[in-house]
Amino acid sequence: MKKILKLIGLLIIIVLAVLIVNTLRLSSRQVAANTLESIELPNDVYQNLSKAIQYPTISFSEDAIPDSTAFFGFHRFLEETFPLTHKKLSLEKISDYSLLYKWQGSNTSKKPIILMSHQDVVPVDEPTLGDWEAGPFSGKITDTHIIGRGTMDDKGTLIGLMEAVEKLLEESFVPSQTIYLAFGHDEEVGGGNGAAAITAHLKAKGIHAAMTLDEGGFLAEDIVPGVDSPVAMVNLAEKGFASFRLIVETTGGHSSQPPRENTIGMLAQAIVDLENNQRPYKLVKPVDYQLEYMGAELPFFQKMAFANPWLFKKPILEALNAHTTTAPTIISGGGKNNVIPTVAEA
């Protein structure tokens, strides 16, 4: 018995030693940054983003036809607000609604870069309208915020790019390499007619970019417990998705004499089973990088967890929600309160 206890004690000491050594080896990977020169921005940059928000360029679904009034109105707004950009850069419309600007560089031997954003936004969930401080398409400007759908995702980036180009053109700046501004119109529903069509268009022209920069992440404060400094969320990848329809068909019936297996009940059980059997958590790239970079900035005991994913992987991944998820989003079935439907689907 004593030998077993000694063996257990020795194993505990070894595990603790490994945990501590790994924690001490996890050092900061932060890169020293140069101080940027302060840039004076005119006040109309806030007004411009506010006005951009007021165009309800909504993507409802892959099959829905874009609202031409909203999108073309937004295009006219860009032309009026950024006249030098539209005078000096060439513009092509892809799939009628997506915009591709080309800023010719002085050195044609250099590969171009592509700066991306998207014009569309997701629809507003009607029951939440009362929770908004201001209308989702009002673009209200407060002391600290601009309120509206698309301020962060992703008209803020789009207007920021246009403001930067316009200001550089005012200073007669000419880039050494060609710059493309690619603004899709259907990113929120997959980008099949926007970004994908722009990609095909550039590929057909034989254009190979040195770099593509999309909306990425954001600077966040107090998002990571234990880290007091702002955190730059540099997004290198994004979850893909697949949509499935679950359909239950029965002979239906009357609610006074329901069958043993009710149409809606069967569908509900299927949904519950799917939710209760989620896909496993996996430590994949680039999530492992995230643990290394973020973990080094945490207090010692939190750092220990990030430095030893072989032991603490599951709770960390659960906290990050780093796995393939399953979620019901749309459900329909039934049309009368005393009739069991023949079809229900989710």
C-alpha positions as a Python dict, from the first residue, in 0.01 Angstrom:
ca = {
    (1, 'M'): (0, 0, 0),
    (2, 'K'): (285, 237, 87),
    (3, 'K'): (449, 164, -248),
    (4, 'I'): (126, 252, -429),
    (5, 'L'): (93, 576, -234),
    (6, 'K'): (456, 662, -305),
    (7, 'L'): (401, 588, -673),
    (8, 'I'): (91, 810, -679),
    (9, 'G'): (282, 1084, -500),
    (10, 'L'): (568, 1057, -746),
    (11, 'L'): (325, 1080, -1042),
    (12, 'I'): (165, 1389, -889),
    (13, 'I'): (507, 1551, -847),
    (14, 'I'): (598, 1469, -1208),
    (15, 'V'): (270, 1612, -1339),
    (16, 'L'): (313, 1929, -1131),
    (17, 'A'): (670, 1964, -1254),
    (18, 'V'): (558, 1931, -1618),
    (19, 'L'): (279, 2186, -1563),
    (20, 'I'): (517, 2438, -1404),
    (21, 'V'): (796, 2390, -1660),
    (22, 'N'): (555, 2430, -1952),
    (23, 'T'): (409, 2740, -1789),
    (24, 'L'): (750, 2898, -1739),
    (25, 'R'): (849, 2816, -2097),
    (26, 'L'): (542, 2993, -2236),
    (27, 'S'): (688, 3339, -2293),
    (28, 'S'): (535, 3648, -2450),
    (29, 'R'): (534, 3665, -2829),
    (30, 'Q'): (428, 4026, -2852),
    (31, 'V'): (611, 4233, -3111),
    (32, 'A'): (739, 4576, -3012),
    (33, 'A'): (534, 4834, -3200),
    (34, 'N'): (648, 5171, -3321),
    (35, 'T'): (452, 5477, -3213),
    (36, 'L'): (221, 5595, -3489),
    (37, 'E'): (199, 5957, -3587),
    (38, 'S'): (-134, 6108, -3488),
    (39, 'I'): (-361, 6181, -3784),
    (40, 'E'): (-617, 6461, -3780),
    (41, 'L'): (-949, 6336, -3909),
    (42, 'P'): (-1230, 6568, -4013),
    (43, 'N'): (-1555, 6541, -3822),
    (44, 'D'): (-1743, 6435, -4132),
    (45, 'V'): (-1595, 6084, -4104),
    (46, 'Y'): (-1856, 6016, -3836),
    (47, 'Q'): (-2131, 6166, -4047),
    (48, 'N'): (-2023, 5957, -4344),
    (49, 'L'): (-2045, 5630, -4151),
    (50, 'S'): (-2377, 5740, -4004),
    (51, 'K'): (-2517, 5804, -4353),
    (52, 'A'): (-2382, 5470, -4480),
    (53, 'I'): (-2576, 5290, -4206),
    (54, 'Q'): (-2899, 5449, -4322),
    (55, 'Y'): (-2907, 5237, -4639),
    (56, 'P'): (-3072, 4903, -4544),
    (57, 'T'): (-2852, 4683, -4764),
    (58, 'I'): (-2986, 4362, -4614),
    (59, 'S'): (-2906, 4006, -4720),
    (60, 'F'): (-3204, 3790, -4627),
    (61, 'S'): (-3111, 3459, -4790),
    (62, 'E'): (-2913, 3306, -5074),
    (63, 'D'): (-3223, 3308, -5297),
    (64, 'A'): (-3354, 3656, -5212),
    (65, 'I'): (-3308, 3930, -5472),
    (66, 'P'): (-3109, 4224, -5331),
    (67, 'D'): (-3299, 4548, -5270),
    (68, 'S'): (-3177, 4752, -5569),
    (69, 'T'): (-3305, 5077, -5418),
    (70, 'A'): (-3093, 5032, -5107),
    (71, 'F'): (-2780, 4904, -5281),
    (72, 'F'): (-2781, 5150, -5572),
    (73, 'G'): (-2861, 5432, -5332),
    (74, 'F'): (-2558, 5329, -5127),
    (75, 'H'): (-2344, 5328, -5443),
    (76, 'R'): (-2456, 5683, -5528),
    (77, 'F'): (-2375, 5789, -5172),
    (78, 'L'): (-2020, 5655, -5210),
    (79, 'E'): (-1976, 5841, -5541),
    (80, 'E'): (-2092, 6170, -5388),
    (81, 'T'): (-1897, 6131, -5064),
    (82, 'F'): (-1566, 6019, -5213),
    (83, 'P'): (-1533, 6209, -5541),
    (84, 'L'): (-1154, 6179, -5579),
    (85, 'T'): (-1171, 5802, -5530),
    (86, 'H'): (-1426, 5774, -5809),
    (87, 'K'): (-1226, 6007, -6032),
    (88, 'K'): (-881, 5850, -5987),
    (89, 'L'): (-970, 5481, -5939),
    (90, 'S'): (-1138, 5260, -6197),
    (91, 'L'): (-1459, 5090, -6086),
    (92, 'E'): (-1622, 4770, -6207),
    (93, 'K'): (-1956, 4637, -6088),
    (94, 'I'): (-1964, 4262, -6044),
    (95, 'S'): (-2298, 4078, -6035),
    (96, 'D'): (-2465, 4423, -6054),
    (97, 'Y'): (-2418, 4502, -5685),
    (98, 'S'): (-2057, 4419, -5586),
    (99, 'L'): (-1791, 4688, -5630),
    (100, 'L'): (-1431, 4639, -5743),
    (101, 'Y'): (-1208, 4947, -5738),
    (102, 'K'): (-859, 4946, -5890),
    (103, 'W'): (-593, 5193, -5774),
    (104, 'Q'): (-310, 5161, -6025),
    (105, 'G'): (35, 5139, -5867),
    (106, 'S'): (357, 5290, -6001),
    (107, 'N'): (549, 4960, -6007),
    (108, 'T'): (377, 4705, -6228),
    (109, 'S'): (631, 4436, -6137),
    (110, 'K'): (491, 4420, -5784),
    (111, 'K'): (198, 4194, -5708),
    (112, 'P'): (-118, 4383, -5610),
    (113, 'I'): (-291, 4372, -5273),
    (114, 'I'): (-664, 4332, -5218),
    (115, 'L'): (-847, 4511, -4935),
    (116, 'M'): (-1192, 4370, -4873),
    (117, 'S'): (-1514, 4458, -4701),
    (118, 'H'): (-1883, 4396, -4765),
    (119, 'Q'): (-2184, 4617, -4813),
    (120, 'D'): (-2457, 4391, -4683),
    (121, 'V'): (-2587, 4346, -4330),
    (122, 'V'): (-2804, 4085, -4159),
    (123, 'P'): (-3174, 4154, -4099),
    (124, 'V'): (-3294, 4270, -3759),
    (125, 'D'): (-3486, 4022, -3546),
    (126, 'E'): (-3823, 4196, -3518),
    (127, 'P'): (-3885, 4116, -3147),
    (128, 'T'): (-3558, 4295, -3057),
    (129, 'L'): (-3652, 4630, -3214),
    (130, 'G'): (-3769, 4764, -2879),
    (131, 'D'): (-3430, 4687, -2726),
    (132, 'W'): (-3240, 4918, -2963),
    (133, 'E'): (-3124, 5251, -2822),
    (134, 'A'): (-3195, 5395, -3166),
    (135, 'G'): (-3334, 5255, -3489),
    (136, 'P'): (-3109, 4991, -3648),
    (137, 'F'): (-3083, 5198, -3966),
    (138, 'S'): (-3087, 5543, -3806),
    (139, 'G'): (-2709, 5582, -3778),
    (140, 'K'): (-2757, 5782, -3459),
    (141, 'I'): (-2438, 5949, -3333),
    (142, 'T'): (-2392, 5969, -2956),
    (143, 'D'): (-2097, 6093, -2748),
    (144, 'T'): (-1932, 5751, -2770),
    (145, 'H'): (-2096, 5546, -3044),
    (146, 'I'): (-2253, 5537, -3386),
    (147, 'I'): (-2557, 5314, -3354),
    (148, 'G'): (-2687, 5100, -3636),
    (149, 'R'): (-2672, 4776, -3825),
    (150, 'G'): (-2337, 4746, -4000),
    (151, 'T'): (-2127, 4984, -3789),
    (152, 'M'): (-1899, 4694, -3700),
    (153, 'D'): (-1995, 4434, -3958),
    (154, 'D'): (-1885, 4570, -4194),
    (155, 'K'): (-1958, 4920, -4320),
    (156, 'G'): (-1718, 5057, -4060),
    (157, 'T'): (-1433, 4888, -4246),
    (158, 'L'): (-1570, 4984, -4587),
    (159, 'I'): (-1605, 5353, -4501),
    (160, 'G'): (-1266, 5345, -4325),
    (161, 'L'): (-1100, 5220, -4644),
    (162, 'M'): (-1275, 5481, -4857),
    (163, 'E'): (-1181, 5759, -4613),
    (164, 'A'): (-816, 5648, -4621),
    (165, 'V'): (-799, 5636, -5000),
    (166, 'E'): (-971, 5974, -5036),
    (167, 'K'): (-729, 6135, -4788),
    (168, 'L'): (-423, 5983, -4958),
    (169, 'L'): (-545, 6104, -5296),
    (170, 'E'): (-583, 6454, -5152),
    (171, 'E'): (-212, 6432, -5065),
    (172, 'S'): (-131, 6315, -5422),
    (173, 'F'): (-12, 5979, -5292),
    (174, 'V'): (52, 5704, -5548),
    (175, 'P'): (96, 5345, -5421),
    (176, 'S'): (393, 5150, -5552),
    (177, 'Q'): (180, 4840, -5604),
    (178, 'T'): (-171, 4827, -5739),
    (179, 'I'): (-445, 4818, -5475),
    (180, 'Y'): (-787, 4663, -5527),
    (181, 'L'): (-1084, 4748, -5306),
    (182, 'A'): (-1331, 4459, -5321),
    (183, 'F'): (-1673, 4521, -5168),
    (184, 'G'): (-1907, 4225, -5202),
    (185, 'H'): (-2282, 4252, -5155),
    (186, 'D'): (-2382, 3910, -5017),
    (187, 'E'): (-2117, 3812, -4761),
    (188, 'E'): (-2379, 3749, -4493),
    (189, 'V'): (-2531, 3467, -4702),
    (190, 'G'): (-2208, 3309, -4822),
    (191, 'G'): (-2073, 3551, -5083),
    (192, 'G'): (-2149, 3330, -5382),
    (193, 'N'): (-2248, 3621, -5608),
    (194, 'G'): (-2013, 3874, -5449),
    (195, 'A'): (-1668, 3776, -5326),
    (196, 'A'): (-1670, 3451, -5525),
    (197, 'A'): (-1765, 3634, -5843),
    (198, 'I'): (-1496, 3897, -5781),
    (199, 'T'): (-1243, 3617, -5730),
    (200, 'A'): (-1343, 3453, -6059),
    (201, 'H'): (-1322, 3789, -6236),
    (202, 'L'): (-969, 3860, -6108),
    (203, 'K'): (-858, 3503, -6181),
    (204, 'A'): (-983, 3533, -6539),
    (205, 'K'): (-764, 3841, -6574),
    (206, 'G'): (-461, 3648, -6446),
    (207, 'I'): (-424, 3863, -6135),
    (208, 'H'): (-230, 3707, -5847),
    (209, 'A'): (-234, 3911, -5527),
    (210, 'A'): (52, 3932, -5279),
    (211, 'M'): (-196, 3970, -4992),
    (212, 'T'): (-566, 3985, -4923),
    (213, 'L'): (-697, 4158, -4611),
    (214, 'D'): (-1061, 4110, -4516),
    (215, 'E'): (-1262, 4250, -4226),
    (216, 'G'): (-1066, 4038, -3975),
    (217, 'G'): (-1129, 4115, -3611),
    (218, 'F'): (-1126, 4417, -3383),
    (219, 'L'): (-953, 4581, -3088),
    (220, 'A'): (-1128, 4463, -2774),
    (221, 'E'): (-1103, 4569, -2411),
    (222, 'D'): (-1190, 4343, -2118),
    (223, 'I'): (-1269, 4055, -2353),
    (224, 'V'): (-1008, 3820, -2205),
    (225, 'P'): (-1025, 3783, -1824),
    (226, 'G'): (-681, 3846, -1681),
    (227, 'V'): (-554, 4064, -1967),
    (228, 'D'): (-574, 4435, -1889),
    (229, 'S'): (-440, 4561, -2221),
    (230, 'P'): (-652, 4588, -2536),
    (231, 'V'): (-650, 4265, -2737),
    (232, 'A'): (-627, 4269, -3116),
    (233, 'M'): (-843, 3986, -3245),
    (234, 'V'): (-660, 3893, -3565),
    (235, 'N'): (-894, 3650, -3735),
    (236, 'L'): (-711, 3410, -3967),
    (237, 'A'): (-999, 3174, -4036),
    (238, 'E'): (-1374, 3147, -4006),
    (239, 'K'): (-1610, 2860, -3949),
    (240, 'G'): (-1782, 2731, -4259),
    (241, 'F'): (-2139, 2610, -4244),
    (242, 'A'): (-2387, 2368, -4390),
    (243, 'S'): (-2765, 2387, -4366),
    (244, 'F'): (-2986, 2076, -4350),
    (245, 'R'): (-3364, 2042, -4368),
    (246, 'L'): (-3532, 1790, -4141),
    (247, 'I'): (-3875, 1694, -4278),
    (248, 'V'): (-4132, 1472, -4108),
    (249, 'E'): (-4431, 1351, -4312),
    (250, 'T'): (-4724, 1158, -4162),
    (251, 'T'): (-5094, 1106, -4230),
    (252, 'G'): (-5178, 1377, -3977),
    (253, 'G'): (-5510, 1358, -3797),
    (254, 'H'): (-5723, 1535, -3539),
    (255, 'S'): (-5596, 1650, -3199),
    (256, 'S'): (-5878, 1457, -3026),
    (257, 'Q'): (-5733, 1130, -3154),
    (258, 'P'): (-5358, 1185, -3195),
    (259, 'P'): (-5142, 902, -3327),
    (260, 'R'): (-4873, 757, -3102),
    (261, 'E'): (-4609, 946, -3301),
    (262, 'N'): (-4716, 1302, -3368),
    (263, 'T'): (-4562, 1487, -3665),
    (264, 'I'): (-4439, 1782, -3461),
    (265, 'G'): (-4340, 1560, -3168),
    (266, 'M'): (-4119, 1346, -3394),
    (267, 'L'): (-3951, 1656, -3534),
    (268, 'A'): (-3902, 1798, -3186),
    (269, 'Q'): (-3741, 1474, -3068),
    (270, 'A'): (-3504, 1478, -3365),
    (271, 'I'): (-3400, 1834, -3281),
    (272, 'V'): (-3342, 1747, -2916),
    (273, 'D'): (-3135, 1443, -3015),
    (274, 'L'): (-2918, 1656, -3244),
    (275, 'E'): (-2866, 1921, -2976),
    (276, 'N'): (-2774, 1657, -2720),
    (277, 'N'): (-2516, 1500, -2951),
    (278, 'Q'): (-2288, 1790, -3040),
    (279, 'R'): (-1971, 1741, -3242),
    (280, 'P'): (-1647, 1690, -3046),
    (281, 'Y'): (-1403, 1966, -2951),
    (282, 'K'): (-1074, 1960, -3141),
    (283, 'L'): (-757, 2162, -3097),
    (284, 'V'): (-682, 2263, -3456),
    (285, 'K'): (-486, 2538, -3626),
    (286, 'P'): (-504, 2831, -3573),
    (287, 'V'): (-666, 2777, -3231),
    (288, 'D'): (-340, 2630, -3095),
    (289, 'Y'): (-164, 2954, -3193),
    (290, 'Q'): (-428, 3149, -3006),
    (291, 'L'): (-352, 2957, -2688),
    (292, 'E'): (21, 3024, -2723),
    (293, 'Y'): (-10, 3397, -2792),
    (294, 'M'): (-292, 3471, -2550),
    (295, 'G'): (-183, 3235, -2273),
    (296, 'A'): (156, 3402, -2232),
    (297, 'E'): (-17, 3727, -2126),
    (298, 'L'): (-233, 3571, -1852),
    (299, 'P'): (-174, 3550, -1475),
    (300, 'F'): (25, 3244, -1367),
    (301, 'F'): (-252, 2993, -1295),
    (302, 'Q'): (-456, 3083, -1602),
    (303, 'K'): (-136, 3075, -1802),
    (304, 'M'): (-75, 2723, -1669),
    (305, 'A'): (-397, 2602, -1831),
    (306, 'F'): (-309, 2755, -2170),
    (307, 'A'): (48, 2624, -2149),
    (308, 'N'): (-75, 2269, -2090),
    (309, 'P'): (-355, 2195, -2337),
    (310, 'W'): (-277, 1823, -2308),
    (311, 'L'): (-450, 1841, -1970),
    (312, 'F'): (-680, 2144, -1988),
    (313, 'K'): (-781, 2131, -2353),
    (314, 'K'): (-1148, 2045, -2298),
    (315, 'P'): (-1247, 2336, -2067),
    (316, 'I'): (-1049, 2584, -2278),
    (317, 'L'): (-1209, 2471, -2604),
    (318, 'E'): (-1552, 2472, -2443),
    (319, 'A'): (-1496, 2830, -2330),
    (320, 'L'): (-1388, 2925, -2684),
    (321, 'N'): (-1677, 2726, -2838),
    (322, 'A'): (-1412, 2577, -3068),
    (323, 'H'): (-1594, 2295, -3240),
    (324, 'T'): (-1846, 2218, -3511),
    (325, 'T'): (-2177, 2330, -3367),
    (326, 'T'): (-2532, 2212, -3428),
    (327, 'A'): (-2819, 2456, -3389),
    (328, 'P'): (-3183, 2462, -3504),
    (329, 'T'): (-3265, 2802, -3656),
    (330, 'I'): (-3598, 2776, -3843),
    (331, 'I'): (-3900, 2559, -3763),
    (332, 'S'): (-4245, 2534, -3920),
    (333, 'G'): (-4547, 2305, -3915),
    (334, 'G'): (-4917, 2318, -3847),
    (335, 'G'): (-5183, 2569, -3939),
    (336, 'K'): (-5480, 2503, -3709),
    (337, 'N'): (-5492, 2441, -3336),
    (338, 'N'): (-5692, 2117, -3351),
    (339, 'V'): (-5538, 1961, -3662),
    (340, 'I'): (-5219, 1752, -3654),
    (341, 'P'): (-5017, 1856, -3958),
    (342, 'T'): (-4905, 1607, -4219),
    (343, 'V'): (-4572, 1786, -4262),
    (344, 'A'): (-4337, 1963, -4020),
    (345, 'E'): (-3984, 2075, -4092),
    (346, 'A'): (-3683, 2249, -3937),
}
